[in-house]
């Protein structure tokens, strides 16, 4: 375990030197693996990937999900991915950039998906994460919430939950004490 921390520290030091000095760096094992993962992507039809910083920065990208079934149909949700240099030994950091009313995504964009936390294994890949995110829109889970209010409403009053999701997607509306600008 100690060696892993030393590797992480060294990788961060190398990244900082490259950024500061504009040096050309050799691709890390994590970058090579990510390149392979991206080249082998088999995205669901409701998903697309983009690289806002250009193709030279594979470690930071966005995935847009536009569900075509379930509660969130008609919405457009953007997730930012930051892949650590020691990927696949550490899961990517994923954040929802779209404000959403969802039991498994809080209002700050943190995502509750077990494979991004305790169930991450190096055999998993970016495709698996994207399918997991896509699944959250068809099967939100009120039993493992980040947004407890949304989870309680889904469990106790599914009709109100549907109404709240529609308000949040359509936008310019309040759901409880939270304002949603819309995402369609």
N, CA, C and O of each residue as an XYZ file, in Angstrom:
736
protein
N       0.830     -1.192      0.000
C       0.000      0.000      0.000
C       0.872      1.253      0.000
O       0.533      2.239     -0.655
N       1.967      1.230      0.710
C       2.857      2.380      0.768
C       3.421      2.679     -0.619
O       3.542      3.845     -0.994
N       3.760      1.665     -1.370
C       4.317      1.867     -2.708
C       3.299      2.564     -3.617
O       3.673      3.392     -4.447
N       2.015      2.229     -3.460
C       0.985      2.849     -4.274
C       0.928      4.353     -4.022
O       0.791      5.135     -4.962
N       1.033      4.764     -2.752
C       1.023      6.185     -2.437
C       2.243      6.882     -3.029
O       2.139      8.016     -3.496
N       3.392      6.222     -3.014
C       4.588      6.809     -3.611
C       4.413      6.965     -5.116
O       4.853      7.957     -5.697
N       3.776      5.993     -5.741
C       3.516      6.069     -7.175
C       2.580      7.247     -7.461
O       2.814      8.012     -8.396
N       1.522      7.392     -6.658
C       0.593      8.498     -6.844
C       1.311      9.837     -6.703
O       1.111     10.737     -7.519
N       2.140      9.972     -5.676
C       2.880     11.219     -5.462
C       3.795     11.511     -6.643
O       3.857     12.649     -7.108
N       4.494     10.514     -7.127
C       5.405     10.692     -8.256
C       4.636     11.090     -9.512
O       5.074     11.967    -10.257
N       3.489     10.447     -9.749
C       2.687     10.766    -10.924
C       2.193     12.212    -10.862
O       2.202     12.909    -11.876
N       1.758     12.673     -9.674
C       1.301     14.055     -9.524
C       2.445     15.021     -9.778
O       2.258     16.054    -10.421
N       3.627     14.689     -9.277
C       4.801     15.532     -9.485
C       5.129     15.637    -10.975
O       5.430     16.722    -11.472
N       5.072     14.532    -11.672
C       5.339     14.523    -13.114
C       4.304     15.372    -13.846
O       4.657     16.166    -14.717
N       3.006     15.207    -13.491
C       1.950     15.995    -14.124
C       2.177     17.492    -13.927
O       2.015     18.276    -14.862
N       2.554     17.886    -12.704
C       2.788     19.299    -12.403
C       3.969     19.834    -13.204
O       3.901     20.941    -13.738
N       5.044     19.067    -13.293
C       6.210     19.503    -14.066
C       5.865     19.668    -15.540
O       6.311     20.615    -16.187
N       5.071     18.745    -16.064
C       4.688     18.820    -17.469
C       3.855     20.078    -17.710
O       4.074     20.795    -18.687
N       2.898     20.344    -16.815
C       2.050     21.525    -16.974
C       2.878     22.807    -16.871
O       2.708     23.723    -17.675
N       3.772     22.872    -15.886
C       4.573     24.074    -15.652
C       5.558     24.337    -16.783
O       5.709     25.479    -17.217
N       6.214     23.320    -17.253
C       7.298     23.499    -18.215
C       6.885     23.246    -19.655
O       7.673     23.457    -20.577
N       5.652     22.794    -19.851
C       5.190     22.524    -21.207
C       5.975     21.409    -21.882
O       6.128     21.400    -23.103
N       6.463     20.483    -21.096
C       7.259     19.386    -21.638
C       6.377     18.376    -22.361
O       5.200     18.218    -22.037
N       6.943     17.715    -23.316
C       6.252     16.602    -23.961
C       6.488     15.391    -23.072
O       7.625     15.073    -22.725
N       5.411     14.728    -22.712
C       5.578     13.596    -21.814
C       5.181     12.302    -22.487
O       4.390     12.270    -23.430
N       5.746     11.262    -21.978
C       5.413      9.933    -22.416
C       4.050      9.571    -21.839
O       3.716      9.986    -20.729
N       3.269      8.805    -22.579
C       1.966      8.413    -22.059
C       2.121      7.422    -20.919
O       2.925      6.492    -20.990
N       1.343      7.633    -19.872
C       1.349      6.709    -18.741
C       0.542      5.464    -19.106
O      -0.170      5.435    -20.110
N       0.669      4.455    -18.278
C      -0.105      3.226    -18.484
C      -1.601      3.535    -18.409
O      -2.401      2.960    -19.147
N      -1.968      4.452    -17.505
C      -3.368      4.836    -17.386
C      -3.892      5.503    -18.645
O      -5.018      5.243    -19.067
N      -3.076      6.365    -19.248
C      -3.473      7.027    -20.492
C      -3.608      6.023    -21.630
O      -4.530      6.108    -22.441
N      -2.685      5.076    -21.681
C      -2.754      4.038    -22.716
C      -4.023      3.198    -22.562
O      -4.706      2.901    -23.542
N      -4.327      2.823    -21.325
C      -5.541      2.030    -21.060
C      -6.787      2.836    -21.414
O      -7.718      2.310    -22.024
N      -6.806      4.113    -21.032
C      -7.958      4.953    -21.338
C      -8.132      5.103    -22.850
O      -9.254      5.057    -23.356
N      -7.030      5.281    -23.561
C      -7.084      5.383    -25.022
C      -7.732      4.126    -25.610
O      -8.570      4.212    -26.508
N      -7.340      2.974    -25.100
C      -7.938      1.717    -25.561
C      -9.427      1.669    -25.216
O     -10.252      1.303    -26.054
N      -9.766      2.042    -23.974
C     -11.172      2.039    -23.556
C     -12.024      2.913    -24.471
O     -13.116      2.521    -24.881
N     -11.517      4.089    -24.783
C     -12.280      5.022    -25.614
C     -12.407      4.499    -27.037
O     -13.459      4.631    -27.662
N     -11.341      3.911    -27.542
C     -11.404      3.386    -28.915
C     -12.357      2.191    -29.014
O     -12.857      1.895    -30.099
N     -12.612      1.509    -27.911
C     -13.497      0.349    -27.901
C     -14.900      0.662    -27.373
O     -15.692     -0.250    -27.137
N     -15.208      1.947    -27.189
C     -16.516      2.311    -26.649
C     -17.650      1.782    -27.518
O     -17.591      1.810    -28.747
N     -18.669      1.307    -26.842
C     -19.895      0.866    -27.491
C     -21.033      1.552    -26.732
O     -21.721      0.930    -25.923
N     -21.215      2.838    -27.006
C     -22.144      3.651    -26.238
C     -23.601      3.311    -26.532
O     -23.958      2.961    -27.657
N     -24.443      3.422    -25.489
C     -25.882      3.324    -25.753
C     -26.275      4.452    -26.708
O     -25.596      5.476    -26.773
N     -27.366      4.266    -27.443
C     -27.742      5.266    -28.452
C     -28.075      6.621    -27.831
O     -28.029      7.637    -28.525
N     -28.404      6.658    -26.560
C     -28.771      7.909    -25.902
C     -27.549      8.657    -25.349
O     -27.711      9.665    -24.661
N     -26.337      8.183    -25.636
C     -25.126      8.774    -25.061
C     -24.152      9.219    -26.143
O     -24.072      8.635    -27.223
N     -23.408     10.284    -25.810
C     -22.317     10.704    -26.689
C     -21.170     11.238    -25.832
O     -21.376     11.717    -24.717
N     -19.980     11.145    -26.371
C     -18.777     11.569    -25.656
C     -18.165     12.742    -26.408
O     -18.205     12.796    -27.637
N     -17.595     13.683    -25.652
C     -16.910     14.822    -26.276
C     -15.679     15.176    -25.441
O     -15.583     14.851    -24.258
N     -14.754     15.847    -26.098
C     -13.488     16.225    -25.476
C     -13.340     17.744    -25.543
O     -12.757     18.268    -26.492
N     -13.871     18.461    -24.530
C     -13.848     19.921    -24.571
C     -12.440     20.515    -24.625
O     -12.261     21.623    -25.130
N     -11.448     19.803    -24.118
C     -10.061     20.287    -24.138
C      -9.291     19.761    -25.346
O      -8.080     19.956    -25.439
N      -9.975     19.102    -26.262
C      -9.331     18.540    -27.445
C      -8.894     17.103    -27.229
O      -8.871     16.607    -26.102
N      -8.552     16.453    -28.308
C      -8.167     15.032    -28.263
C      -6.829     14.798    -27.568
O      -6.488     13.654    -27.268
N      -6.064     15.857    -27.304
C      -4.793     15.682    -26.595
C      -4.985     15.508    -25.098
O      -4.044     15.153    -24.388
N      -6.193     15.755    -24.612
C      -6.488     15.593    -23.191
C      -7.575     14.542    -23.025
O      -8.739     14.862    -22.785
N      -7.175     13.286    -23.158
C      -8.134     12.188    -23.011
C      -8.560     11.981    -21.569
O      -9.593     11.364    -21.312
N      -7.783     12.485    -20.629
C      -8.059     12.226    -19.217
C      -9.237     13.050    -18.688
O      -9.714     12.803    -17.580
N      -9.705     14.017    -19.464
C     -10.837     14.855    -19.084
C     -11.791     14.935    -20.268
O     -11.433     15.424    -21.340
N     -12.992     14.456    -20.061
C     -13.963     14.473    -21.145
C     -15.368     14.557    -20.573
O     -15.562     14.496    -19.359
N     -16.344     14.697    -21.458
C     -17.735     14.787    -21.049
C     -18.558     13.725    -21.761
O     -18.284     13.351    -22.901
N     -19.565     13.257    -21.056
C     -20.530     12.327    -21.631
C     -21.904     12.959    -21.458
O     -22.279     13.369    -20.359
N     -22.640     13.030    -22.548
C     -23.997     13.565    -22.522
C     -24.967     12.403    -22.682
O     -24.837     11.573    -23.581
N     -25.939     12.371    -21.784
C     -26.963     11.326    -21.819
C     -28.313     11.991    -22.046
O     -28.700     12.903    -21.316
N     -29.021     11.526    -23.063
C     -30.374     11.991    -23.371
C     -31.303     10.785    -23.331
O     -31.537     10.145    -24.356
N     -31.834     10.471    -22.146
C     -32.661      9.265    -22.003
C     -33.862      9.274    -22.944
O     -34.523     10.297    -23.124
N     -34.126      8.126    -23.533
C     -35.275      8.007    -24.431
C     -36.373      7.136    -23.824
O     -37.330      6.758    -24.501
N     -36.220      6.824    -22.539
C     -37.252      6.088    -21.817
C     -37.126      6.389    -20.329
O     -36.069      6.812    -19.861
N     -38.193      6.173    -19.600
C     -38.174      6.365    -18.157
C     -38.541      7.788    -17.740
O     -38.991      8.597    -18.552
N     -38.337      8.070    -16.454
C     -38.707      9.352    -15.859
C     -38.035     10.548    -16.533
O     -38.619     11.630    -16.593
N     -36.836     10.366    -17.030
C     -36.004     11.479    -17.477
C     -36.005     11.684    -18.992
O     -35.157     12.404    -19.520
N     -36.947     11.060    -19.688
C     -37.066     11.224    -21.136
C     -37.195     12.706    -21.477
O     -37.957     13.441    -20.849
N     -36.438     13.123    -22.477
C     -36.495     14.518    -22.904
C     -35.456     15.404    -22.249
O     -35.278     16.551    -22.659
N     -34.767     14.896    -21.241
C     -33.716     15.670    -20.586
C     -32.379     15.455    -21.267
O     -32.184     14.483    -21.997
N     -31.471     16.368    -21.021
C     -30.106     16.281    -21.564
C     -29.166     16.516    -20.392
O     -29.147     17.603    -19.814
N     -28.390     15.502    -20.043
C     -27.568     15.536    -18.838
C     -26.099     15.355    -19.193
O     -25.724     14.395    -19.866
N     -25.278     16.285    -18.733
C     -23.857     16.277    -19.053
C     -23.075     15.852    -17.812
O     -23.276     16.385    -16.720
N     -22.185     14.885    -18.001
C     -21.314     14.400    -16.932
C     -19.865     14.677    -17.309
O     -19.435     14.379    -18.423
N     -19.125     15.245    -16.380
C     -17.691     15.437    -16.621
C     -16.938     14.266    -15.999
O     -17.268     13.801    -14.909
N     -15.931     13.809    -16.708
C     -15.082     12.702    -16.257
C     -13.671     13.230    -16.096
O     -13.136     13.885    -16.991
N     -13.073     12.944    -14.955
C     -11.641     13.181    -14.774
C     -11.037     11.821    -14.431
O     -11.370     11.212    -13.415
N     -10.159     11.373    -15.288
C      -9.575     10.044    -15.107
C      -8.207     10.211    -14.455
O      -7.350     10.910    -14.996
N      -7.989      9.580    -13.304
C      -6.704      9.718    -12.621
C      -5.578      9.030    -13.398
O      -5.814      8.093    -14.160
N      -4.387      9.499    -13.195
C      -3.217      8.989    -13.910
C      -2.987      7.494    -13.621
O      -2.390      6.788    -14.434
N      -3.460      7.019    -12.466
C      -3.250      5.600    -12.135
C      -4.445      4.720    -12.544
O      -4.553      3.571    -12.115
N      -5.332      5.271    -13.374
C      -6.415      4.475    -13.947
C      -5.800      3.268    -14.644
O      -4.780      3.430    -15.314
N      -6.345      2.105    -14.527
C      -7.629      1.682    -13.994
C      -7.590      1.243    -12.528
O      -8.550      0.652    -12.034
N      -6.506      1.524    -11.845
C      -6.420      1.109    -10.440
C      -7.234      2.015     -9.534
O      -7.463      1.690     -8.369
N      -7.667      3.133    -10.056
C      -8.552      4.047     -9.346
C      -9.658      4.439    -10.314
O      -9.413      4.649    -11.502
N     -10.867      4.534     -9.800
C     -12.025      4.863    -10.637
C     -11.961      6.304    -11.137
O     -11.354      7.160    -10.494
N     -12.583      6.569    -12.277
C     -12.671      7.959    -12.737
C     -13.548      8.775    -11.776
O     -14.428      8.232    -11.108
N     -13.295     10.063    -11.723
C     -14.124     10.983    -10.935
C     -15.184     11.521    -11.890
O     -14.867     12.097    -12.931
N     -16.433     11.325    -11.522
C     -17.535     11.696    -12.395
C     -18.445     12.673    -11.654
O     -18.784     12.471    -10.488
N     -18.824     13.720    -12.349
C     -19.680     14.752    -11.772
C     -20.771     15.098    -12.785
O     -20.496     15.232    -13.977
N     -21.999     15.240    -12.312
C     -23.095     15.665    -13.181
C     -23.072     17.189    -13.227
O     -23.230     17.848    -12.199
N     -22.879     17.738    -14.403
C     -22.792     19.186    -14.580
C     -24.169     19.820    -14.751
O     -24.294     21.044    -14.732
N     -25.197     19.001    -14.917
C     -26.567     19.465    -15.102
C     -27.305     19.330    -13.785
O     -27.314     18.258    -13.181
N     -27.927     20.415    -13.335
C     -28.706     20.332    -12.095
C     -29.909     19.431    -12.351
O     -30.662     19.625    -13.305
N     -30.068     18.455    -11.486
C     -31.049     17.405    -11.712
C     -31.734     17.010    -10.407
O     -31.122     17.047     -9.339
N     -32.994     16.635    -10.502
C     -33.753     16.111     -9.375
C     -33.697     14.595     -9.491
O     -34.439     13.993    -10.267
N     -32.821     13.991     -8.722
C     -32.582     12.548     -8.848
C     -32.147     11.993     -7.495
O     -31.350     12.632     -6.808
N     -32.642     10.833     -7.094
C     -32.246     10.284     -5.795
C     -30.763      9.913     -5.698
O     -30.203      9.906     -4.602
N     -30.122      9.605     -6.831
C     -28.739      9.133     -6.798
C     -27.731     10.171     -7.266
O     -26.547      9.869     -7.414
N     -28.199     11.400     -7.502
C     -27.323     12.503     -7.883
C     -27.739     13.700     -7.038
O     -28.891     14.131     -7.094
N     -26.808     14.239     -6.257
C     -27.189     15.366     -5.414
C     -27.161     16.670     -6.207
O     -26.773     16.687     -7.375
N     -27.568     17.742     -5.577
C     -27.698     19.026     -6.268
C     -26.351     19.650     -6.612
O     -26.300     20.614     -7.376
N     -25.263     19.119     -6.064
C     -23.915     19.574     -6.420
C     -23.321     18.740     -7.551
O     -22.220     19.028     -8.020
N     -24.041     17.711     -7.991
C     -23.585     16.896     -9.109
C     -22.843     15.636     -8.725
O     -22.377     14.908     -9.601
N     -22.721     15.358     -7.434
C     -22.082     14.115     -7.011
C     -22.981     12.936     -7.379
O     -24.205     13.016     -7.279
N     -22.358     11.854     -7.801
C     -23.088     10.695     -8.313
C     -22.890      9.510     -7.378
O     -21.768      9.187     -6.988
N     -24.000      8.870     -7.027
C     -23.959      7.668     -6.201
C     -24.113      6.460     -7.119
O     -25.223      6.049     -7.457
N     -22.985      5.912     -7.505
C     -22.946      4.728     -8.351
C     -21.869      3.830     -7.764
O     -20.699      4.209     -7.726
N     -22.249      2.655     -7.311
C     -21.332      1.795     -6.564
C     -20.024      1.495     -7.298
O     -18.984      1.351     -6.656
N     -20.056      1.400     -8.627
C     -18.814      1.092     -9.342
C     -17.857      2.280     -9.387
O     -16.708      2.131     -9.803
N     -18.313      3.449     -8.968
C     -17.409      4.601     -8.869
C     -16.816      4.711     -7.475
O     -15.992      5.586     -7.212
N     -17.233      3.829     -6.588
C     -16.747      3.864     -5.212
C     -16.212      2.488     -4.818
O     -15.199      2.024     -5.342
N     -16.901      1.861     -3.900
C     -16.390      0.635     -3.296
C     -16.346     -0.569     -4.236
O     -15.576     -1.499     -3.998
N     -17.140     -0.573     -5.281
C     -17.161     -1.729     -6.178
C     -16.285     -1.557     -7.420
O     -16.356     -2.367     -8.344
N     -15.465     -0.511     -7.445
C     -14.571     -0.319     -8.594
C     -13.504     -1.403     -8.605
O     -12.928     -1.735     -7.569
N     -13.249     -1.946     -9.778
C     -12.181     -2.929     -9.981
C     -11.475     -2.569    -11.286
O     -12.116     -2.062    -12.206
N     -10.191     -2.817    -11.383
C      -9.450     -2.472    -12.605
C      -9.962     -3.143    -13.882
O      -9.646     -2.689    -14.982
N     -10.737     -4.203    -13.753
C     -11.279     -4.843    -14.962
C     -12.444     -4.045    -15.545
O     -12.826     -4.254    -16.696
N     -13.010     -3.129    -14.752
C     -14.088     -2.282    -15.258
C     -13.486     -1.213    -16.166
O     -12.281     -0.965    -16.135
N     -14.335     -0.587    -16.971
C     -13.824      0.415    -17.898
C     -14.813      1.570    -18.045
O     -15.858      1.592    -17.396
N     -14.472      2.517    -18.896
C     -15.303      3.703    -19.105
C     -16.675      3.305    -19.655
O     -17.687      3.891    -19.269
N     -16.717      2.340    -20.527
C     -17.986      1.869    -21.078
C     -18.919      1.403    -19.958
O     -20.111      1.708    -19.977
N     -18.385      0.677    -18.996
C     -19.170      0.186    -17.863
C     -19.736      1.354    -17.063
O     -20.897      1.323    -16.657
N     -18.932      2.371    -16.837
C     -19.369      3.539    -16.076
C     -20.500      4.258    -16.825
O     -21.498      4.647    -16.218
N     -20.345      4.428    -18.120
C     -21.373      5.121    -18.910
C     -22.678      4.332    -18.889
O     -23.752      4.920    -18.760
N     -22.601      3.021    -19.015
C     -23.816      2.208    -18.935
C     -24.437      2.306    -17.539
O     -25.661      2.315    -17.408
N     -23.611      2.377    -16.507
C     -24.119      2.545    -15.148
C     -24.849      3.868    -14.983
O     -25.921      3.921    -14.382
N     -24.265      4.941    -15.519
C     -24.921      6.252    -15.459
C     -26.241      6.222    -16.224
O     -27.254      6.735    -15.750
N     -26.221      5.628    -17.394
C     -27.431      5.530    -18.213
C     -28.528      4.763    -17.466
O     -29.707      5.112    -17.537
N     -28.122      3.732    -16.762
C     -29.070      2.913    -15.989
C     -29.725      3.725    -14.867
O     -30.880      3.477    -14.523
N     -29.000      4.691    -14.294
C     -29.580      5.522    -13.235
C     -30.815      6.280    -13.723
O     -31.701      6.604    -12.932
N     -30.871      6.560    -15.022
C     -32.020      7.295    -15.547
C     -33.226      6.409    -15.803
O     -34.358      6.891    -15.799
N     -33.003      5.135    -16.024
C     -34.134      4.234    -16.228
C     -34.557      3.563    -14.923
O     -35.714      3.173    -14.770
N     -33.629      3.429    -13.994
C     -33.926      2.756    -12.730
C     -33.324      3.527    -11.547
O     -32.383      3.034    -10.924
N     -33.835      4.720    -11.218
C     -33.298      5.420    -10.048
C     -33.515      4.572     -8.796
O     -34.532      3.889     -8.670
N     -32.563      4.621     -7.882
C     -32.577      3.758     -6.709
C     -32.776      4.588     -5.440
O     -31.863      5.293     -5.007
N     -33.949      4.506     -4.855
C     -34.209      5.272     -3.627
C     -33.595      4.620     -2.385
O     -33.615      5.215     -1.308
N     -33.055      3.420     -2.517
C     -32.478      2.726     -1.365
C     -31.042      3.144     -1.071
O     -30.535      2.856      0.014
N     -30.379      3.809     -2.000
C     -28.991      4.245     -1.802
C     -28.871      5.698     -2.287
O     -28.193      5.966     -3.278
N     -29.530      6.636     -1.587
C     -29.635      7.992     -2.126
C     -28.501      8.932     -1.737
O     -27.838      8.754     -0.715
N     -28.301      9.926     -2.575
C     -27.525     11.116     -2.223
C     -28.491     12.267     -1.980
O     -28.263     13.102     -1.105
N     -29.565     12.309     -2.753
C     -30.613     13.307     -2.574
C     -31.754     12.602     -1.834
O     -32.611     11.965     -2.446
N     -31.743     12.731     -0.512
C     -32.702     11.994      0.318
C     -34.141     12.437      0.078
O     -35.061     11.621      0.138
N     -34.339     13.729     -0.195
C     -35.692     14.219     -0.434
C     -36.267     13.567     -1.693
O     -37.402     13.090     -1.672
N     -35.510     13.539     -2.775
C     -35.972     12.912     -4.019
C     -36.226     11.419     -3.796
O     -37.200     10.872     -4.315
N     -35.364     10.768     -3.036
C     -35.536      9.333     -2.760
C     -36.820      9.078     -1.980
O     -37.564      8.147     -2.289
N     -37.083      9.912     -0.962
C     -38.305      9.750     -0.165
C     -39.555      9.941     -1.027
O     -40.527      9.198     -0.896
N     -39.518     10.946     -1.910
C     -40.670     11.197     -2.774
C     -40.859     10.034     -3.752
O     -41.989      9.598     -3.969
N     -39.776      9.527     -4.344
C     -39.883      8.382     -5.255
C     -40.489      7.181     -4.537
O     -41.346      6.491     -5.089
N     -40.047      6.935     -3.319
C     -40.545      5.780     -2.558
C     -42.000      5.970     -2.118
O     -42.809      5.048     -2.227
N     -42.331      7.169     -1.620
C     -43.629      7.382     -0.977
C     -44.724      7.917     -1.905
O     -45.907      7.675     -1.668
N     -44.338      8.634     -2.949
C     -45.338      9.257     -3.822
C     -44.796      9.335     -5.255
O     -44.391     10.406     -5.708
N     -44.789      8.196     -5.970
C     -44.230      8.172     -7.320
C     -44.850      9.200     -8.271
O     -44.168      9.715     -9.157
N     -46.126      9.497     -8.092
C     -46.775     10.498     -8.943
C     -46.166     11.879     -8.750
O     -45.911     12.588     -9.724
N     -45.933     12.261     -7.513
C     -45.284     13.541     -7.217
C     -43.845     13.533     -7.728
O     -43.347     14.553     -8.204
N     -43.183     12.390     -7.629
C     -41.817     12.283     -8.134
C     -41.782     12.574     -9.633
O     -40.929     13.334    -10.093
N     -42.690     11.985    -10.392
C     -42.764     12.222    -11.841
C     -42.983     13.706    -12.107
O     -42.338     14.280    -12.985
N     -43.873     14.323    -11.366
C     -44.157     15.748    -11.536
C     -42.913     16.595    -11.236
O     -42.608     17.536    -11.968
N     -42.207     16.261    -10.171
C     -40.991     17.003     -9.807
C     -39.896     16.851    -10.861
O     -39.208     17.818    -11.188
N     -39.734     15.650    -11.386
C     -38.729     15.417    -12.440
C     -39.078     16.246    -13.673
O     -38.195     16.863    -14.269
N     -40.361     16.269    -14.066
C     -40.783     17.048    -15.237
C     -40.509     18.535    -15.021
O     -40.036     19.222    -15.927
N     -40.807     19.029    -13.820
C     -40.539     20.442    -13.510
C     -39.051     20.747    -13.655
O     -38.666     21.757    -14.245
N     -38.227     19.867    -13.113
C     -36.776     20.079    -13.154
C     -36.253     20.040    -14.589
O     -35.383     20.831    -14.952
N     -36.771     19.136    -15.396
C     -36.321     19.026    -16.794
C     -36.819     20.227    -17.605
O     -36.056     20.824    -18.363
N     -38.101     20.581    -17.445
C     -38.665     21.695    -18.204
C     -38.039     23.023    -17.788
O     -37.859     23.919    -18.612
N     -37.712     23.138    -16.516
C     -36.953     24.276    -16.033
C     -37.734     25.524    -15.706
O     -38.943     25.631    -15.914
N     -36.949     26.486    -15.168
C     -37.483     27.757    -14.690
C     -38.577     27.519    -13.656
O     -39.575     28.238    -13.591
N     -38.353     26.483    -12.849
C     -39.336     26.125    -11.833
C     -38.634     25.711    -10.547
O     -37.468     25.318    -10.535
N     -39.389     25.818     -9.482
C     -38.914     25.403     -8.168
C     -39.477     24.025     -7.854
O     -40.640     23.730     -8.128
N     -38.624     23.192     -7.275
C     -39.064     21.927     -6.704
C     -38.641     22.013     -5.242
O     -37.457     21.937     -4.912
N     -39.640     22.174     -4.375
C     -39.322     22.431     -2.972
C     -38.598     23.765     -2.864
O     -39.106     24.792     -3.313
N     -37.415     23.748     -2.268
C     -36.638     24.982     -2.089
C     -35.537     25.130     -3.134
O     -34.680     26.005     -3.010
N     -35.553     24.287     -4.156
C     -34.490     24.304     -5.166
C     -35.030     24.729     -6.523
O     -36.059     24.239     -6.988
N     -34.307     25.654     -7.144
C     -34.676     26.157     -8.468
C     -33.937     25.347     -9.519
O     -32.741     25.088     -9.382
N     -34.645     24.948    -10.565
C     -34.051     24.183    -11.659
C     -34.172     24.982    -12.947
O     -35.276     25.352    -13.348
N     -33.036     25.254    -13.604
C     -33.049     26.047    -14.828
C     -33.544     25.284    -16.059
O     -33.866     25.896    -17.078
N     -33.606     23.979    -15.974
C     -34.044     23.158    -17.106
C     -32.864     22.483    -17.795
O     -31.717     22.917    -17.682
N     -33.179     21.423    -18.501
C     -32.105     20.662    -19.146
C     -32.603     19.944    -20.395
O     -32.192     18.821    -20.683
N     -33.485     20.599    -21.125
C     -33.958     19.952    -22.364
C     -33.640     20.807    -23.562
O     -33.958     20.432    -24.691
